């Protein structure tokens, strides 16, 4: 549960594009439940990747900027 709480913003950003893309590509070829299962699987993987390589660096950068502003009095 902690993982979901930690990556929830990344999950929010990534879930719709994955579901829509899979539905567009696979809707005539694969049952909808299989598409949803695949979407959930891909969403979990993409969420972790997005969290590690986009969200965490952005958070670190914001903290560095805040520290610089505090140190310089800006």
C-alpha positions in Angstrom: 0.0 0.0 0.0 2.9 2.4 0.7 4.1 1.9 -2.8 0.8 3.0 -4.3 0.7 6.0 -2.1 4.2 7.0 -3.1 3.7 6.6 -6.8 0.1 7.6 -7.0 0.7 10.8 -8.9 2.8 9.0 -11.5 0.1 6.4 -11.8 -2.5 9.1 -12.2 -0.5 10.6 -15.1 0.3 7.3 -16.9 -2.9 5.2 -16.7 -5.1 6.8 -19.2 -2.6 6.9 -22.1 -1.9 3.2 -21.6 -5.5 2.1 -21.4 -6.5 4.2 -24.4 -3.5 3.0 -26.5 -4.1 -0.7 -25.7 -7.8 -0.4 -26.4 -7.1 1.3 -29.7 -4.6 -1.3 -30.8 -6.2 -4.5 -29.4 -9.9 -3.9 -29.2 -10.9 -6.0 -32.2 -8.3 -8.7 -31.6 -8.3 -9.5 -27.8 -11.1 -9.7 -25.2 -11.6 -6.5 -23.2 -10.7 -8.3 -19.9 -7.3 -9.4 -21.4 -6.7 -5.8 -22.5 -7.5 -4.5 -19.0 -5.2 -7.1 -17.4 -2.4 -6.1 -19.8 -3.1 -2.4 -19.1 -2.8 -2.9 -15.4 0.5 -4.8 -15.8 2.0 -2.2 -18.1 0.6 0.6 -15.9 2.4 -0.7 -12.9 5.7 -1.0 -14.7 5.4 2.4 -16.4 4.4 4.0 -13.1 7.6 2.8 -11.4 9.7 3.9 -14.3 8.0 7.3 -14.5 8.4 7.7 -10.7 12.1 6.9 -10.7 13.2 8.8 -13.7 10.8 11.8 -13.8 9.1 12.4 -10.5 12.0 11.7 -8.1 14.5 13.9 -10.1 12.0 16.7 -10.2 11.5 16.5 -6.5 15.2 16.6 -5.8 15.6 19.5 -8.1 12.9 21.4 -6.3 14.6 20.8 -3.0 17.9 22.0 -4.3 16.3 25.2 -5.6 14.6 25.8 -2.3 17.9 25.3 -0.4 19.6 27.7 -2.8 16.9 30.3 -2.4 17.0 29.9 1.4 20.8 30.3 1.4 20.9 33.3 -0.8 17.9 35.0 0.7 16.1 35.2 -2.6 
